Amino acid sequence: MISAITNYFEKQAFGVCTWLGEKLRMKSSQIRLFFIYASFITLGSPLIVYFHMAFILRIKNMIQSSRTRVWDL
């Protein structure tokens, strides 16, 4: 049961930590740990930032996928 939940979140996660890790040239596991520890210390306020970044990434991907370019025709 736990492995099924873990697999689901690994496949369906927003990808914010991976994207941020690529931009900052850091390991995504370190960024995940930062969000976890900061959430415990500040009672969840980094989660608001995380979900905001996930929303922006989702919109960015939707816009990029809907564009048709000359070479795609």
Residue pairs with C-beta under 8 A, 6 or more apart in sequence:
14 50
14 53
14 54
14 57
14 58
15 54
15 57
16 50
16 53
16 54
16 57
17 28
17 31
17 32
17 35
18 28
19 53
19 57
20 26
20 28
20 31
20 53
21 27
21 28
21 30
21 31
24 31
34 46
35 46
35 47
35 50
38 45
38 46
39 45
39 46
39 47
